Amino acid sequence: MLAIGLAFTSPDVVLLALGTNDVISFRDPPEVAVDALLALRGRAGAADIDTFIATIPPIYTSLKENDEVNRSIDRANAMLAERVPADRLIDFHSNMTQEDFDSDGIHINQSGQEKRATAVERALANR
């Protein structure tokens, strides 16, 4: 969807905030999600659009795979931290708690959205 938007609009800034579903699916290792995010960043950069990438938030499900998914998310976020300039990486992970998620433990609720908005505001203020 982002690629389509880049073809038809000229945004000043793009925030790439995705990857949870990629990591939860277990179909691909975290490297695949990170490479996809970086490819999207490259496409936006080629269009001269200032691009930020958000880290992937944790999950808080009752699934037996919960710990494994969070380890994959941690690996993906570590790779992002290595490959994305610090001033273009927005932290959507470290201050999130279970209370910031809907009952499914995956979708972010109002308090979590407020935390994300604050992180974005901070990053854009330093732009």
mmCIF file of the C-alpha atoms, coordinates in Angstrom:
data_MODEL
# 
_entry.id   MODEL 
# 
loop_
_atom_site.group_PDB 
_atom_site.id 
_atom_site.type_symbol 
_atom_site.label_atom_id 
_atom_site.label_alt_id 
_atom_site.label_comp_id 
_atom_site.label_asym_id 
_atom_site.label_entity_id 
_atom_site.label_seq_id 
_atom_site.pdbx_PDB_ins_code 
_atom_site.Cartn_x 
_atom_site.Cartn_y 
_atom_site.Cartn_z 
_atom_site.occupancy 
_atom_site.B_iso_or_equiv 
_atom_site.pdbx_formal_charge 
_atom_site.auth_seq_id 
_atom_site.auth_comp_id 
_atom_site.auth_asym_id 
_atom_site.auth_atom_id 
_atom_site.pdbx_PDB_model_num 
ATOM 1   C CA . MET A 1 1   ? 0.000  0.000   0.000  1.00 0.00 ? 1   MET A CA 1 
ATOM 2   C CA . LEU A 1 2   ? 2.839  2.405   0.767  1.00 0.00 ? 2   LEU A CA 1 
ATOM 3   C CA . ALA A 1 3   ? 4.324  1.838   -2.678 1.00 0.00 ? 3   ALA A CA 1 
ATOM 4   C CA . ILE A 1 4   ? 1.020  2.845   -4.270 1.00 0.00 ? 4   ILE A CA 1 
ATOM 5   C CA . GLY A 1 5   ? 0.843  5.948   -2.088 1.00 0.00 ? 5   GLY A CA 1 
ATOM 6   C CA . LEU A 1 6   ? 4.365  6.948   -3.035 1.00 0.00 ? 6   LEU A CA 1 
ATOM 7   C CA . ALA A 1 7   ? 3.449  6.764   -6.688 1.00 0.00 ? 7   ALA A CA 1 
ATOM 8   C CA . PHE A 1 8   ? 0.514  9.179   -6.343 1.00 0.00 ? 8   PHE A CA 1 
ATOM 9   C CA . THR A 1 9   ? 1.391  11.558  -3.521 1.00 0.00 ? 9   THR A CA 1 
ATOM 10  C CA . SER A 1 10  ? 4.271  13.672  -2.376 1.00 0.00 ? 10  SER A CA 1 
ATOM 11  C CA . PRO A 1 11  ? 4.379  13.445  1.417  1.00 0.00 ? 11  PRO A CA 1 
ATOM 12  C CA . ASP A 1 12  ? 7.004  15.340  3.385  1.00 0.00 ? 12  ASP A CA 1 
ATOM 13  C CA . VAL A 1 13  ? 7.441  12.469  5.828  1.00 0.00 ? 13  VAL A CA 1 
ATOM 14  C CA . VAL A 1 14  ? 6.689  8.760   5.861  1.00 0.00 ? 14  VAL A CA 1 
ATOM 15  C CA . LEU A 1 15  ? 6.528  6.647   8.997  1.00 0.00 ? 15  LEU A CA 1 
ATOM 16  C CA . LEU A 1 16  ? 6.882  2.923   8.436  1.00 0.00 ? 16  LEU A CA 1 
ATOM 17  C CA . ALA A 1 17  ? 5.246  1.208   11.393 1.00 0.00 ? 17  ALA A CA 1 
ATOM 18  C CA . LEU A 1 18  ? 4.688  -2.416  10.548 1.00 0.00 ? 18  LEU A CA 1 
ATOM 19  C CA . GLY A 1 19  ? 6.133  -5.861  11.033 1.00 0.00 ? 19  GLY A CA 1 
ATOM 20  C CA . THR A 1 20  ? 4.087  -7.404  13.839 1.00 0.00 ? 20  THR A CA 1 
ATOM 21  C CA . ASN A 1 21  ? 2.085  -9.641  11.520 1.00 0.00 ? 21  ASN A CA 1 
ATOM 22  C CA . ASP A 1 22  ? 5.225  -10.602 9.625  1.00 0.00 ? 22  ASP A CA 1 
ATOM 23  C CA . VAL A 1 23  ? 6.931  -11.788 12.793 1.00 0.00 ? 23  VAL A CA 1 
ATOM 24  C CA . ILE A 1 24  ? 3.826  -13.441 14.289 1.00 0.00 ? 24  ILE A CA 1 
ATOM 25  C CA . SER A 1 25  ? 3.241  -15.512 11.165 1.00 0.00 ? 25  SER A CA 1 
ATOM 26  C CA . PHE A 1 26  ? 6.431  -17.549 11.752 1.00 0.00 ? 26  PHE A CA 1 
ATOM 27  C CA . ARG A 1 27  ? 6.646  -17.943 8.003  1.00 0.00 ? 27  ARG A CA 1 
ATOM 28  C CA . ASP A 1 28  ? 9.707  -15.763 7.718  1.00 0.00 ? 28  ASP A CA 1 
ATOM 29  C CA . PRO A 1 29  ? 12.537 -14.927 10.097 1.00 0.00 ? 29  PRO A CA 1 
ATOM 30  C CA . PRO A 1 30  ? 12.751 -11.365 11.467 1.00 0.00 ? 30  PRO A CA 1 
ATOM 31  C CA . GLU A 1 31  ? 15.387 -10.544 8.843  1.00 0.00 ? 31  GLU A CA 1 
ATOM 32  C CA . VAL A 1 32  ? 12.724 -10.703 6.150  1.00 0.00 ? 32  VAL A CA 1 
ATOM 33  C CA . ALA A 1 33  ? 10.549 -8.091  7.889  1.00 0.00 ? 33  ALA A CA 1 
ATOM 34  C CA . VAL A 1 34  ? 13.579 -5.855  8.463  1.00 0.00 ? 34  VAL A CA 1 
ATOM 35  C CA . ASP A 1 35  ? 14.695 -6.167  4.836  1.00 0.00 ? 35  ASP A CA 1 
ATOM 36  C CA . ALA A 1 36  ? 11.172 -5.279  3.680  1.00 0.00 ? 36  ALA A CA 1 
ATOM 37  C CA . LEU A 1 37  ? 11.092 -2.204  5.913  1.00 0.00 ? 37  LEU A CA 1 
ATOM 38  C CA . LEU A 1 38  ? 14.482 -1.106  4.649  1.00 0.00 ? 38  LEU A CA 1 
ATOM 39  C CA . ALA A 1 39  ? 13.405 -1.630  1.043  1.00 0.00 ? 39  ALA A CA 1 
ATOM 40  C CA . LEU A 1 40  ? 10.370 0.589   1.637  1.00 0.00 ? 40  LEU A CA 1 
ATOM 41  C CA . ARG A 1 41  ? 12.630 3.176   3.258  1.00 0.00 ? 41  ARG A CA 1 
ATOM 42  C CA . GLY A 1 42  ? 14.876 3.034   0.204  1.00 0.00 ? 42  GLY A CA 1 
ATOM 43  C CA . ARG A 1 43  ? 11.947 3.580   -2.101 1.00 0.00 ? 43  ARG A CA 1 
ATOM 44  C CA . ALA A 1 44  ? 10.776 6.573   -0.094 1.00 0.00 ? 44  ALA A CA 1 
ATOM 45  C CA . GLY A 1 45  ? 14.326 7.929   0.052  1.00 0.00 ? 45  GLY A CA 1 
ATOM 46  C CA . ALA A 1 46  ? 14.637 7.608   -3.714 1.00 0.00 ? 46  ALA A CA 1 
ATOM 47  C CA . ALA A 1 47  ? 11.553 9.834   -3.939 1.00 0.00 ? 47  ALA A CA 1 
ATOM 48  C CA . ASP A 1 48  ? 13.321 12.309  -1.605 1.00 0.00 ? 48  ASP A CA 1 
ATOM 49  C CA . ILE A 1 49  ? 10.895 11.676  1.254  1.00 0.00 ? 49  ILE A CA 1 
ATOM 50  C CA . ASP A 1 50  ? 12.118 11.908  4.824  1.00 0.00 ? 50  ASP A CA 1 
ATOM 51  C CA . THR A 1 51  ? 11.459 8.446   6.271  1.00 0.00 ? 51  THR A CA 1 
ATOM 52  C CA . PHE A 1 52  ? 11.189 7.152   9.815  1.00 0.00 ? 52  PHE A CA 1 
ATOM 53  C CA . ILE A 1 53  ? 10.903 3.526   10.865 1.00 0.00 ? 53  ILE A CA 1 
ATOM 54  C CA . ALA A 1 54  ? 9.189  2.445   14.078 1.00 0.00 ? 54  ALA A CA 1 
ATOM 55  C CA . THR A 1 55  ? 10.343 -0.489  16.118 1.00 0.00 ? 55  THR A CA 1 
ATOM 56  C CA . ILE A 1 56  ? 7.930  -3.387  16.385 1.00 0.00 ? 56  ILE A CA 1 
ATOM 57  C CA . PRO A 1 57  ? 5.940  -3.433  19.633 1.00 0.00 ? 57  PRO A CA 1 
ATOM 58  C CA . PRO A 1 58  ? 5.852  -6.528  21.835 1.00 0.00 ? 58  PRO A CA 1 
ATOM 59  C CA . ILE A 1 59  ? 2.829  -8.793  22.016 1.00 0.00 ? 59  ILE A CA 1 
ATOM 60  C CA . TYR A 1 60  ? 1.019  -9.994  25.121 1.00 0.00 ? 60  TYR A CA 1 
ATOM 61  C CA . THR A 1 61  ? -1.019 -12.974 24.009 1.00 0.00 ? 61  THR A CA 1 
ATOM 62  C CA . SER A 1 62  ? -1.821 -16.167 25.842 1.00 0.00 ? 62  SER A CA 1 
ATOM 63  C CA . LEU A 1 63  ? -0.431 -18.193 22.951 1.00 0.00 ? 63  LEU A CA 1 
ATOM 64  C CA . LYS A 1 64  ? 2.280  -20.663 23.829 1.00 0.00 ? 64  LYS A CA 1 
ATOM 65  C CA . GLU A 1 65  ? 4.368  -19.037 21.073 1.00 0.00 ? 65  GLU A CA 1 
ATOM 66  C CA . ASN A 1 66  ? 4.230  -15.622 22.775 1.00 0.00 ? 66  ASN A CA 1 
ATOM 67  C CA . ASP A 1 67  ? 7.809  -15.770 24.109 1.00 0.00 ? 67  ASP A CA 1 
ATOM 68  C CA . GLU A 1 68  ? 9.169  -16.986 20.781 1.00 0.00 ? 68  GLU A CA 1 
ATOM 69  C CA . VAL A 1 69  ? 7.393  -14.184 18.926 1.00 0.00 ? 69  VAL A CA 1 
ATOM 70  C CA . ASN A 1 70  ? 8.752  -11.588 21.334 1.00 0.00 ? 70  ASN A CA 1 
ATOM 71  C CA . ARG A 1 71  ? 12.271 -12.961 20.893 1.00 0.00 ? 71  ARG A CA 1 
ATOM 72  C CA . SER A 1 72  ? 11.822 -12.551 17.126 1.00 0.00 ? 72  SER A CA 1 
ATOM 73  C CA . ILE A 1 73  ? 10.513 -9.025  17.628 1.00 0.00 ? 73  ILE A CA 1 
ATOM 74  C CA . ASP A 1 74  ? 13.526 -8.235  19.813 1.00 0.00 ? 74  ASP A CA 1 
ATOM 75  C CA . ARG A 1 75  ? 15.857 -9.556  17.096 1.00 0.00 ? 75  ARG A CA 1 
ATOM 76  C CA . ALA A 1 76  ? 14.092 -7.499  14.436 1.00 0.00 ? 76  ALA A CA 1 
ATOM 77  C CA . ASN A 1 77  ? 14.308 -4.367  16.583 1.00 0.00 ? 77  ASN A CA 1 
ATOM 78  C CA . ALA A 1 78  ? 17.998 -4.959  17.265 1.00 0.00 ? 78  ALA A CA 1 
ATOM 79  C CA . MET A 1 79  ? 18.614 -5.246  13.521 1.00 0.00 ? 79  MET A CA 1 
ATOM 80  C CA . LEU A 1 80  ? 16.668 -2.044  12.924 1.00 0.00 ? 80  LEU A CA 1 
ATOM 81  C CA . ALA A 1 81  ? 18.765 -0.281  15.566 1.00 0.00 ? 81  ALA A CA 1 
ATOM 82  C CA . GLU A 1 82  ? 21.911 -1.394  13.744 1.00 0.00 ? 82  GLU A CA 1 
ATOM 83  C CA . ARG A 1 83  ? 20.710 -0.407  10.274 1.00 0.00 ? 83  ARG A CA 1 
ATOM 84  C CA . VAL A 1 84  ? 18.567 2.703   10.777 1.00 0.00 ? 84  VAL A CA 1 
ATOM 85  C CA . PRO A 1 85  ? 20.039 6.018   11.917 1.00 0.00 ? 85  PRO A CA 1 
ATOM 86  C CA . ALA A 1 86  ? 19.016 6.667   15.529 1.00 0.00 ? 86  ALA A CA 1 
ATOM 87  C CA . ASP A 1 87  ? 17.317 9.938   14.597 1.00 0.00 ? 87  ASP A CA 1 
ATOM 88  C CA . ARG A 1 88  ? 15.095 8.071   12.122 1.00 0.00 ? 88  ARG A CA 1 
ATOM 89  C CA . LEU A 1 89  ? 14.152 5.150   14.379 1.00 0.00 ? 89  LEU A CA 1 
ATOM 90  C CA . ILE A 1 90  ? 11.089 5.675   16.567 1.00 0.00 ? 90  ILE A CA 1 
ATOM 91  C CA . ASP A 1 91  ? 10.678 3.480   19.634 1.00 0.00 ? 91  ASP A CA 1 
ATOM 92  C CA . PHE A 1 92  ? 7.258  1.798   19.672 1.00 0.00 ? 92  PHE A CA 1 
ATOM 93  C CA . HIS A 1 93  ? 8.536  -1.047  21.854 1.00 0.00 ? 93  HIS A CA 1 
ATOM 94  C CA . SER A 1 94  ? 10.372 -0.262  25.072 1.00 0.00 ? 94  SER A CA 1 
ATOM 95  C CA . ASN A 1 95  ? 7.702  1.585   27.034 1.00 0.00 ? 95  ASN A CA 1 
ATOM 96  C CA . MET A 1 96  ? 4.733  -0.544  25.976 1.00 0.00 ? 96  MET A CA 1 
ATOM 97  C CA . THR A 1 97  ? 3.055  -2.655  28.655 1.00 0.00 ? 97  THR A CA 1 
ATOM 98  C CA . GLN A 1 98  ? 0.238  -5.176  28.547 1.00 0.00 ? 98  GLN A CA 1 
ATOM 99  C CA . GLU A 1 99  ? -2.158 -2.398  29.589 1.00 0.00 ? 99  GLU A CA 1 
ATOM 100 C CA . ASP A 1 100 ? -1.431 -0.669  26.242 1.00 0.00 ? 100 ASP A CA 1 
ATOM 101 C CA . PHE A 1 101 ? -3.032 -3.498  24.261 1.00 0.00 ? 101 PHE A CA 1 
ATOM 102 C CA . ASP A 1 102 ? -6.533 -4.722  23.597 1.00 0.00 ? 102 ASP A CA 1 
ATOM 103 C CA . SER A 1 103 ? -7.539 -8.025  25.176 1.00 0.00 ? 103 SER A CA 1 
ATOM 104 C CA . ASP A 1 104 ? -6.014 -9.940  22.235 1.00 0.00 ? 104 ASP A CA 1 
ATOM 105 C CA . GLY A 1 105 ? -2.552 -8.727  23.286 1.00 0.00 ? 105 GLY A CA 1 
ATOM 106 C CA . ILE A 1 106 ? -1.692 -7.700  19.725 1.00 0.00 ? 106 ILE A CA 1 
ATOM 107 C CA . HIS A 1 107 ? -3.731 -4.624  18.821 1.00 0.00 ? 107 HIS A CA 1 
ATOM 108 C CA . ILE A 1 108 ? -2.778 -1.389  20.532 1.00 0.00 ? 108 ILE A CA 1 
ATOM 109 C CA . ASN A 1 109 ? -5.447 0.451   22.544 1.00 0.00 ? 109 ASN A CA 1 
ATOM 110 C CA . GLN A 1 110 ? -5.854 4.168   23.291 1.00 0.00 ? 110 GLN A CA 1 
ATOM 111 C CA . SER A 1 111 ? -3.079 4.372   25.905 1.00 0.00 ? 111 SER A CA 1 
ATOM 112 C CA . GLY A 1 112 ? -0.682 2.592   23.565 1.00 0.00 ? 112 GLY A CA 1 
ATOM 113 C CA . GLN A 1 113 ? -1.643 4.891   20.690 1.00 0.00 ? 113 GLN A CA 1 
ATOM 114 C CA . GLU A 1 114 ? -0.963 7.893   22.917 1.00 0.00 ? 114 GLU A CA 1 
ATOM 115 C CA . LYS A 1 115 ? 2.510  6.541   23.708 1.00 0.00 ? 115 LYS A CA 1 
ATOM 116 C CA . ARG A 1 116 ? 3.175  6.044   20.006 1.00 0.00 ? 116 ARG A CA 1 
ATOM 117 C CA . ALA A 1 117 ? 1.930  9.555   19.198 1.00 0.00 ? 117 ALA A CA 1 
ATOM 118 C CA . THR A 1 118 ? 4.261  11.032  21.820 1.00 0.00 ? 118 THR A CA 1 
ATOM 119 C CA . ALA A 1 119 ? 7.217  9.119   20.371 1.00 0.00 ? 119 ALA A CA 1 
ATOM 120 C CA . VAL A 1 120 ? 6.395  10.354  16.868 1.00 0.00 ? 120 VAL A CA 1 
ATOM 121 C CA . GLU A 1 121 ? 5.988  13.944  18.068 1.00 0.00 ? 121 GLU A CA 1 
ATOM 122 C CA . ARG A 1 122 ? 9.419  13.775  19.720 1.00 0.00 ? 122 ARG A CA 1 
ATOM 123 C CA . ALA A 1 123 ? 11.043 12.421  16.578 1.00 0.00 ? 123 ALA A CA 1 
ATOM 124 C CA . LEU A 1 124 ? 9.409  14.989  14.312 1.00 0.00 ? 124 LEU A CA 1 
ATOM 125 C CA . ALA A 1 125 ? 10.315 17.850  16.661 1.00 0.00 ? 125 ALA A CA 1 
ATOM 126 C CA . ASN A 1 126 ? 13.988 16.896  16.247 1.00 0.00 ? 126 ASN A CA 1 
ATOM 127 C CA . ARG A 1 127 ? 13.725 16.677  12.465 1.00 0.00 ? 127 ARG A CA 1 
# 
